[in-house]
Amino acid sequence: MNLYSKAIFLAVCLLLLSGCWNSKELDDLGIVVAVGIDKTEDDQFLLVTQVINPSEIATDAPTTRPPVSIYESTGDSLFEAFRNMTEKSPRKMYLSQLRLLVIGRGLAEEGILPSLDAFYRDHEFRTAFFVTIAKDTGVKDLLKVLTPYEKIPANKLMHSMEAVQRSLGSSKGVVIDELIGQILSKGQSPVLPGLLIDGDSDIGTAIENIEKIDAPTQLRIDNLAVMEEDRLIGWLTPEESKGLNYITGDMKSTTVSYPCGDEGLISVEVLRTDKSSKAKFEDGDPTISIELELEGNVGELDCPIDLTKAESIETINGEVEKRVKQKMEAAIKAAQEDFGSDIFGFGNLIHRKNPAYWKTVEKSWNSKFKELKIDIQVKAQIRRKGNSTQPITKEE
Amino acid sequence: MKGNKTNHITPPDAQPLHSSLDDNVNDLRTTLGNSSDFVTRLFSIHKTSAAILYMDGLVDKNTVQNFILESLMLEIPAKRPITHHLYESIKKANLPIGELSEVEDKHDLLKKLLSGDTILLLDKETKALSISTKGWSDRGVQEATSESVIRGPKEAFTETIRTNTALLRRKIKDPDLRVEAKTIGRKTCTDVAMVYLEGTAEKEVIEQVNERLDQIDIDAVLESGYIEEFIQDAQYSPFPTVYNSEKPDAIAGGILEGRVAILIDGTPNVLLVPALFVNFMQSSEDYYQRADIGTLVRLLRLFCFSVALFMPSLYIAFTTFHQEMIPPPLLISLASQREGVPFPAFVEALMMELTFEVLREAGIRLPKPVGSAVSIVGALVLGQSAVQAGLVSPAMVIVVAITAISSFVFPAYNMAISIRILRFPMMILAATFGLFGIILGMIAIVFHLSSLKSFGKPYMAPLAPMIGKDQKDVLIRLPHWGLLSRPSFFTKSDQKRVDSTSKER
């Protein structure tokens, strides 16, 4: 055997001996779409995974088998719990397609940072999944609910969350990168969306739940949870949640309604918001000024206003400005007085503006935040008034 | 350059002709083994015996009848010259035939005889007249079968080299068009012609072609493939470095770019050198359709090149290594199709690709009336039953189908063959190393392509090395009034193609 053929022989060996070690066929994967984590009573990690059953989802002939399955395991660490899961599941858990991480309330109150490490460190996770908190329900119960219309419950939750964020603004999706960044940042505390079960969780887990037109048990996106560093400390109301989104600039579109006339109501559709916030220093004390410009349409009108007149548009502008400002102030009030947690990231603004000052307050920022002066300016612009200038009312 | 050069074929010792007619005729009969198609017609011209020799089937009988036999037997004037002047006078005055030559050697005579000439032998004369009467039934100029176009000339080369040179002459009526003849093949004595434009084609290339052709010593040349394998640069590369086409317009286009065409008797496939990678991506129709669609089609072909080469390997890599790169809804759909398929994706792909190759080969070989059987078996058995039986997943059938269709897009069949070959190593690389393997394979292919040369020209020119001025006719095609100069990677002289003022604005 000459040198040449020896070299080829070795090259072929390399190819045959080393290859394929991490190759896995699609039908060997348990595709995990949602993971729930919590603490058990004996202080172990509880891990719940929602695995899809592909042949049930992409099929022409559906059977009565559920589209997803749930596996549960416990362990001293999350990583251990993942491996313990193989005792029950037929396939290795494949986590790259994870959409949703649900954190149990108990764990969230205790502090989530240690358990996030496994999700951030492992190369298999993509860092684009949403982190949520199960409000008033166990994570397992929550992940067990079968959802109508959207076959995969995790997808339903993700899509609902995106829809809420896009057109209602009372909640928002938080991905793990963002969450960890905010936990570690001294100048901002994170918020997380909550998840709720509407109805009986035992009915929700059975296939009958999705055989009804009006599914008795449904999953719902709730308002935002306020965290202090990595611990859950309370919940915002829907109005406060909207206010928070206005302040952080995450508001895409929402509605603002206010009563007008005797019993009528006027609803304005907010189409676009443009926020700019600045930190200012007056006599060594920081102030935050927030300027919010928003544009909207008249969406619904049920009171005698003549929209053809410029004054009525001005009135609506003024009312909208007032309502929005109220929401923002409510959010600030809740954060400052009830929770004492800077969920708006004002600390970061000050840090950027005056790093030297920030050094002195960094340690005790949350107590300083309580006394922070915040100045809000809202400018509303109604662009379109819809197809008619008058409400549809009976002539009296 | 020496015309009519016949290396290695001349026998070591020349054999002069006998002076007796009978000896000559008998000698030739023995040499040809009394072949049944060897015709000898003995007659006399004013008491001098003479003989007409020809191979039946290779000559045009009308010519032999009307212009040779008739004029020799009936029209020679009664007042005859003396015998030893007879030969000269016949040569000068009595043969109304265009092409006439003298032979004095038996081997030359045999060669002429066997290529369709009629030999006139006179008694007591050691010279013979060879009269060109070539005329056999050939296919005639017909429509091209392997390269069809929507717009553009439909004619194709034939098996007869003279017809083929004529087809080229008719396209390029320039006095600089050179047709250099050669004979290659000890037994077949195949006529080979180099056709190029003097002054436009580079001297070095012409010399190279001459040199490489003269070096060939082979007993038989039956097709241009024989010559191609002798003269191509990269003997062990899957990529072709010699272009071939059966369309006179494509070859004429090449000649006008300063390239050298090699015509071989007996085949309609004409070779064209130097041939670069981009030439195989171009079709002559690109120049006949509008420039914009010509450009788009060229880009489409490049896209199809990558699809045909990488599609199955990418599918294997994504589904067995990089599932996180597949969008979730697609992943779920693919995963559900994979449920119950007993083979790994690689084996599945290999199986389907092999089956397709078998089908394709069978489709070519089968006689036309049976041909449709293959498509039925192919469409039904593979497309549907294999999926229904759970042997392969539907997605794999789609992948194989797209790959197959993409590989049919190339105007040059020999480039499609290289892709067919390379697809399989790419699939093995994908199955062993995933995307990493595909990238390795791709790097290797790019390295290899960049190292190739065709008759001294870098194979990837004008992309590597990048020649900005020649980009007008590579991936894009400018309108004809914008193709101002010939591609500079083929020729440096006689650059001008279009006068820049020739288009009215």
Chai-1 contact restraints between the chains, C-beta under 6 A:
chainA,res_idxA,chainB,res_idxB,connection_type,confidence,min_distance_angstrom,max_distance_angstrom,comment,restraint_id
A,L15,B,T432,contact,1.0,0.0,6.0,A-B,restraint_1
A,G19,B,T432,contact,1.0,0.0,6.0,A-B,restraint_2
A,C20,B,T432,contact,1.0,0.0,6.0,A-B,restraint_3
A,S23,B,T320,contact,1.0,0.0,6.0,A-B,restraint_4
A,S23,B,F321,contact,1.0,0.0,6.0,A-B,restraint_5
A,E25,B,T320,contact,1.0,0.0,6.0,A-B,restraint_6
A,E25,B,P344,contact,1.0,0.0,6.0,A-B,restraint_7
A,L26,B,T319,contact,1.0,0.0,6.0,A-B,restraint_8
A,L26,B,L334,contact,1.0,0.0,6.0,A-B,restraint_9
A,L26,B,A335,contact,1.0,0.0,6.0,A-B,restraint_10
A,L26,B,R338,contact,1.0,0.0,6.0,A-B,restraint_11
A,D27,B,R338,contact,1.0,0.0,6.0,A-B,restraint_12
A,D27,B,E339,contact,1.0,0.0,6.0,A-B,restraint_13
A,P54,B,I332,contact,1.0,0.0,6.0,A-B,restraint_14
A,P54,B,A335,contact,1.0,0.0,6.0,A-B,restraint_15
A,P54,B,S336,contact,1.0,0.0,6.0,A-B,restraint_16
A,S55,B,S336,contact,1.0,0.0,6.0,A-B,restraint_17
A,S55,B,E339,contact,1.0,0.0,6.0,A-B,restraint_18
A,I57,B,I332,contact,1.0,0.0,6.0,A-B,restraint_19
A,A58,B,I332,contact,1.0,0.0,6.0,A-B,restraint_20
A,A58,B,S333,contact,1.0,0.0,6.0,A-B,restraint_21
A,A58,B,S336,contact,1.0,0.0,6.0,A-B,restraint_22
A,S96,B,E324,contact,1.0,0.0,6.0,A-B,restraint_23
A,Q97,B,P328,contact,1.0,0.0,6.0,A-B,restraint_24
